[in-house]
Amino acid sequence: MLGVTAMSIQGMATQQTEPIKPCVVEKPCTTEATPASKGASATKGTSVRKRTPASKPTSATPPARGKGRVSEILIDASIPDDPALEKMLEPFSAKVRALDVVIGKLETELKKGPVGGGNLGNFATDGMRVLSSAKLGRPVLLAVTNSGGLRKNTIAPGDLRAADIFELLPFENALTEVDLTGEQLLRLLNVVVSSGDALSGARITYRMNANKRPEMIGARLLDSQGREMEIDPNATYSIVTIDYLLKLGGGRYSVLLEGKNVRPLGVTIRDAIMDYVKAESAAGRPIKATLDERFVLIGPNAPKPGSQQR
């Protein structure tokens, strides 16, 4: 254990041995009436006190200097554990140790990006969609979450621990299913694109506007085979998102408030992603969150075919 030096101070500053002497004013106040107040004095029979400048106060007795002793105490494994403290921490020890458990393997680095939350956003929303589908017993067409809720910018390849997921998703945001019309869904996807948020289950074509912000050109849903499907403005679609976006009550995600049949799934996004990683690991599959073609840039700055979009 790395030794740490702690400072303890014994014998704090002693109290002053003599009280501070009060300042002495050599010229006290007089009761001479001023010309401006003589009239008032004559009528009321009172005198007006006139303050004369006082001299500088005399010096006070300086406080006594403190006397103390400083010693160094090396804090290391030679100091016995405190049984009372150990007992207090016992209920939390198992939970803390569980955070260090390896739950899966990352084949590539996860990194947040300005469009769609990067492959980190892909990882989170793919996990949302897979676990929601398993929980509901039917395919979920679309999963959406905000990139701001992803609180870890990168996760290095290799062992993926429970602590990584807790750091990525520290909030108790719960998965919720909601029904939207096709027209509402298109407006939602426009918000997702312009906000740089994450989705799984759709392919978006976009351009960069004059403010260098992504702007949606078109959107199609993807079926389980990755085939594109047109969005019918009059049809009804069930999507999965987080309750936080529904609880905002307005702002850019106000379109969600127009939805019908809001149904909580009874699981947080963190637990959903944790279960998703564990399921992939149990099946012998490493996590391969890549920058696929769910966001396709159109225009002069579009990447060349075969190159990865960043």
C-alpha positions as CSV (number, residue, x, y, z in Angstrom):
1,M,0.0,0.0,0.0
2,L,1.3,3.4,-0.9
3,G,2.4,5.3,2.3
4,V,0.7,8.6,2.9
5,T,2.0,11.2,5.3
6,A,-0.6,12.9,7.5
7,M,0.0,15.9,9.7
8,S,-1.4,16.1,13.2
9,I,-1.1,19.3,15.2
10,Q,-1.1,19.0,18.9
11,G,-1.5,21.9,21.3
12,M,-3.3,24.6,19.3
13,A,-2.5,28.2,19.8
14,T,-2.8,29.1,23.5
15,Q,-5.2,31.8,24.6
16,Q,-4.0,35.3,25.0
17,T,-2.5,35.8,28.5
18,E,-3.6,39.4,28.8
19,P,-6.8,41.1,27.4
20,I,-6.4,43.7,24.7
21,K,-6.5,47.1,26.3
22,P,-9.3,49.3,24.9
23,C,-8.5,52.3,22.8
24,V,-8.5,55.6,24.7
25,V,-10.0,58.7,23.2
26,E,-8.1,61.7,24.6
27,K,-10.7,64.3,23.6
28,P,-14.2,63.3,24.6
29,C,-17.4,64.7,23.1
30,T,-18.5,68.2,24.2
31,T,-21.9,69.6,24.8
32,E,-21.3,72.9,23.0
33,A,-24.2,73.9,20.8
34,T,-23.4,74.6,17.2
35,P,-24.7,77.8,15.5
36,A,-27.0,75.8,13.4
37,S,-28.6,74.2,16.4
38,K,-28.8,77.2,18.8
39,G,-32.3,78.0,17.7
40,A,-33.5,74.5,18.3
41,S,-31.7,74.5,21.7
42,A,-33.5,77.7,22.7
43,T,-36.9,76.4,21.9
44,K,-36.5,72.9,23.2
45,G,-34.1,73.6,26.0
46,T,-31.7,70.9,24.9
47,S,-28.0,71.0,23.9
48,V,-26.6,69.4,20.8
49,R,-23.6,67.2,21.3
50,K,-20.8,68.1,18.9
51,R,-18.1,65.5,18.3
52,T,-14.6,66.8,18.0
53,P,-11.9,64.8,16.2
54,A,-10.4,62.1,18.4
55,S,-6.7,61.3,18.5
56,K,-5.3,58.1,17.2
57,P,-5.9,55.1,19.6
58,T,-3.0,53.9,21.6
59,S,-1.4,50.6,20.6
60,A,-3.0,47.4,22.1
61,T,-1.1,44.5,23.6
62,P,-0.2,42.0,20.7
63,P,-1.6,38.5,21.1
64,A,0.6,35.8,22.4
65,R,2.1,33.5,19.8
66,G,0.7,29.9,19.7
67,K,2.9,27.0,20.8
68,G,2.4,23.5,19.3
69,R,4.1,20.3,18.3
70,V,3.9,18.8,14.7
71,S,4.5,15.1,14.1
72,E,4.4,12.8,11.1
73,I,2.3,9.6,11.0
74,L,2.8,7.1,8.2
75,I,-0.5,5.6,7.1
76,D,0.0,2.1,5.7
77,A,-0.9,-1.5,6.2
78,S,0.8,-1.5,9.6
79,I,-2.2,0.4,11.0
80,P,-4.9,-2.1,12.0
81,D,-8.4,-1.9,10.4
82,D,-11.1,-0.3,12.4
83,P,-13.8,-3.0,13.1
84,A,-16.6,-0.4,13.5
85,L,-15.7,1.1,10.1
86,E,-15.4,-2.3,8.5
87,K,-18.9,-3.3,9.7
88,M,-20.3,0.0,8.4
89,L,-18.9,-0.6,4.9
90,E,-19.7,-4.3,4.8
91,P,-23.1,-3.9,3.0
92,F,-21.5,-1.9,0.2
93,S,-18.3,-4.0,-0.3
94,A,-19.9,-6.6,-2.5
95,K,-21.5,-4.0,-4.7
96,V,-18.2,-2.1,-5.1
97,R,-16.3,-5.4,-6.0
98,A,-19.0,-6.2,-8.5
99,L,-18.2,-3.1,-10.5
100,D,-14.8,-4.5,-11.4
101,V,-16.2,-7.7,-12.9
102,V,-15.5,-8.1,-16.6
103,I,-18.8,-8.6,-18.4
104,G,-17.7,-8.6,-22.0
105,K,-15.0,-7.8,-24.6
106,L,-14.8,-4.7,-26.8
107,E,-13.2,-5.4,-30.2
108,T,-12.9,-1.7,-31.1
109,E,-12.8,1.6,-29.2
110,L,-16.1,3.2,-28.4
111,K,-16.0,6.9,-29.0
112,K,-18.7,9.6,-28.8
113,G,-19.1,11.7,-32.0
114,P,-20.9,14.8,-33.2
115,V,-23.4,12.9,-35.4
116,G,-25.4,10.1,-33.9
117,G,-23.2,10.0,-30.8
118,G,-20.5,8.2,-32.8
119,N,-20.1,4.4,-32.4
120,L,-20.7,4.9,-28.7
121,G,-24.2,6.1,-29.5
122,N,-24.6,3.1,-31.9
123,F,-23.6,0.7,-29.0
124,A,-26.1,2.2,-26.6
125,T,-29.1,2.3,-28.9
126,D,-28.4,-1.1,-30.4
127,G,-28.4,-2.5,-26.8
128,M,-31.6,-0.7,-26.1
129,R,-33.3,-2.1,-29.1
130,V,-32.1,-5.7,-28.6
131,L,-33.1,-5.9,-25.0
132,S,-36.4,-4.1,-25.6
133,S,-37.2,-6.6,-28.3
134,A,-36.4,-9.5,-26.0
135,K,-38.4,-8.1,-23.1
136,L,-41.5,-7.4,-25.3
137,G,-41.3,-10.6,-27.3
138,R,-41.4,-8.8,-30.6
139,P,-39.1,-6.7,-32.8
140,V,-38.7,-3.0,-31.8
141,L,-38.4,-0.9,-34.9
142,L,-36.5,2.1,-33.5
143,A,-34.6,3.1,-30.3
144,V,-33.6,6.7,-29.6
145,T,-31.6,8.3,-26.8
146,N,-29.8,11.6,-26.3
147,S,-26.1,11.7,-26.6
148,G,-25.9,14.0,-23.5
149,G,-26.9,11.1,-21.4
150,L,-23.8,9.2,-22.4
151,R,-21.4,10.5,-19.8
152,K,-18.3,8.7,-20.9
153,N,-16.6,10.0,-24.1
154,T,-14.5,6.9,-24.8
155,I,-14.2,3.2,-23.8
156,A,-11.0,1.5,-24.7
157,P,-11.0,-1.9,-26.5
158,G,-10.4,-5.0,-24.4
159,D,-12.1,-6.0,-21.2
160,L,-15.5,-4.3,-20.7
161,R,-16.3,-3.9,-17.0
162,A,-19.5,-3.2,-15.2
163,A,-17.9,0.1,-14.0
164,D,-17.6,1.2,-17.6
165,I,-21.4,0.9,-18.1
166,F,-22.1,2.7,-14.8
167,E,-19.7,5.6,-15.8
168,L,-21.3,5.7,-19.2
169,L,-24.9,5.7,-17.9
170,P,-25.0,7.0,-14.3
171,F,-28.6,8.1,-14.3
172,E,-31.7,6.1,-13.5
173,N,-33.3,6.7,-16.9
174,A,-35.8,4.0,-17.7
175,L,-36.8,2.5,-21.1
176,T,-40.3,3.5,-22.3
177,E,-42.3,2.5,-25.4
178,V,-44.5,5.0,-27.1
179,D,-46.6,5.0,-30.3
180,L,-46.1,7.7,-32.9
181,T,-47.6,8.4,-36.2
182,G,-45.3,8.4,-39.2
183,E,-45.5,12.2,-39.4
184,Q,-44.5,12.5,-35.8
185,L,-41.8,9.9,-36.2
186,L,-40.2,11.9,-39.1
187,R,-40.2,15.0,-36.9
188,L,-38.6,13.1,-34.1
189,L,-35.9,11.8,-36.4
190,N,-35.2,15.4,-37.6
191,V,-34.6,16.3,-34.0
192,V,-32.3,13.4,-33.4
193,V,-30.2,14.3,-36.4
194,S,-30.0,18.1,-35.6
195,S,-29.1,17.4,-32.0
196,G,-26.4,14.9,-32.7
197,D,-28.3,12.2,-30.8
198,A,-28.3,8.4,-31.2
199,L,-30.6,6.0,-32.8
200,S,-30.8,2.3,-33.9
201,G,-33.2,1.0,-36.6
202,A,-33.2,3.7,-39.2
203,R,-31.0,5.1,-42.0
204,I,-30.7,8.9,-42.2
205,T,-29.4,10.9,-45.1
206,Y,-28.2,14.4,-44.0
207,R,-26.2,17.4,-45.0
208,M,-24.2,20.0,-43.1
209,N,-26.0,23.4,-43.1
210,A,-24.5,26.9,-43.1
211,N,-24.0,26.6,-39.4
212,K,-22.1,23.4,-39.8
213,R,-24.9,21.4,-38.1
214,P,-26.3,18.2,-39.4
215,E,-29.7,18.6,-41.2
216,M,-31.9,15.7,-42.2
217,I,-32.7,15.2,-45.9
218,G,-34.5,11.8,-45.6
219,A,-35.2,8.9,-43.3
220,R,-36.2,5.3,-43.7
221,L,-36.6,2.5,-41.1
222,L,-34.6,-0.7,-41.3
223,D,-36.1,-4.2,-40.9
224,S,-34.3,-7.0,-39.1
225,Q,-32.5,-7.9,-42.3
226,G,-31.3,-4.3,-42.8
227,R,-33.7,-3.6,-45.6
228,E,-35.0,-0.1,-45.9
229,M,-38.7,0.7,-45.4
230,E,-40.5,3.9,-46.2
231,I,-42.2,5.7,-43.3
232,D,-45.9,6.1,-43.9
233,P,-47.0,9.5,-42.4
234,N,-50.4,8.0,-41.5
235,A,-49.2,4.7,-40.0
236,T,-48.5,4.1,-36.3
237,Y,-45.1,3.0,-35.1
238,S,-44.0,1.8,-31.7
239,I,-40.5,3.1,-30.7
240,V,-38.4,2.8,-27.5
241,T,-36.7,5.8,-25.8
242,I,-36.0,6.9,-22.3
243,D,-38.4,8.4,-19.9
244,Y,-36.2,11.4,-19.4
245,L,-37.0,12.7,-22.9
246,L,-40.7,12.2,-22.2
247,K,-40.5,14.1,-18.9
248,L,-38.8,17.1,-20.4
249,G,-42.3,18.5,-21.0
250,G,-41.2,20.6,-24.0
251,G,-38.2,21.8,-25.9
252,R,-36.8,20.0,-28.9
253,Y,-38.3,16.6,-27.9
254,S,-41.8,17.9,-27.4
255,V,-43.0,15.8,-30.3
256,L,-42.8,12.8,-27.9
257,L,-45.6,14.3,-25.8
258,E,-47.9,13.9,-28.9
259,G,-47.4,10.1,-28.7
260,K,-50.0,7.6,-27.5
261,N,-49.9,4.5,-25.2
262,V,-46.8,5.3,-23.2
263,R,-45.6,2.0,-21.7
264,P,-42.7,1.8,-19.2
265,L,-40.6,-1.4,-19.8
266,G,-39.5,-1.7,-16.1
267,V,-35.8,-1.5,-16.8
268,T,-33.2,1.3,-16.8
269,I,-31.1,2.0,-19.9
270,R,-28.0,1.1,-17.8
271,D,-29.4,-2.4,-16.8
272,A,-30.5,-2.9,-20.4
273,I,-27.0,-2.3,-21.8
274,M,-25.5,-4.4,-19.0
275,D,-27.7,-7.3,-19.9
276,Y,-27.1,-6.8,-23.6
277,V,-23.3,-7.0,-23.1
278,K,-23.6,-10.1,-20.9
279,A,-25.9,-11.8,-23.4
280,E,-23.4,-11.1,-26.2
281,S,-20.6,-12.4,-24.1
282,A,-22.5,-15.6,-23.2
283,A,-23.0,-16.2,-26.9
284,G,-19.3,-15.8,-27.5
285,R,-19.7,-12.6,-29.4
286,P,-17.4,-9.6,-28.7
287,I,-19.0,-6.1,-28.9
288,K,-18.5,-4.7,-32.4
289,A,-20.0,-1.2,-32.4
290,T,-18.9,0.3,-35.7
291,L,-19.8,3.5,-37.6
292,D,-22.1,1.8,-40.0
293,E,-24.3,3.6,-42.6
294,R,-27.2,4.6,-40.4
295,F,-26.1,8.2,-40.9
296,V,-25.1,9.0,-44.5
297,L,-23.7,12.4,-45.3
298,I,-24.7,13.9,-48.7
299,G,-22.8,16.7,-50.3
300,P,-19.3,17.9,-51.1
301,N,-18.0,16.8,-47.7
302,A,-19.4,13.3,-48.0
303,P,-16.8,10.5,-47.3
304,K,-15.7,8.4,-50.3
305,P,-17.4,5.0,-50.6
306,G,-15.7,2.4,-48.3
307,S,-14.3,5.0,-45.9
308,Q,-15.6,5.3,-42.4
309,Q,-17.7,8.2,-41.5
310,R,-16.6,10.2,-38.4
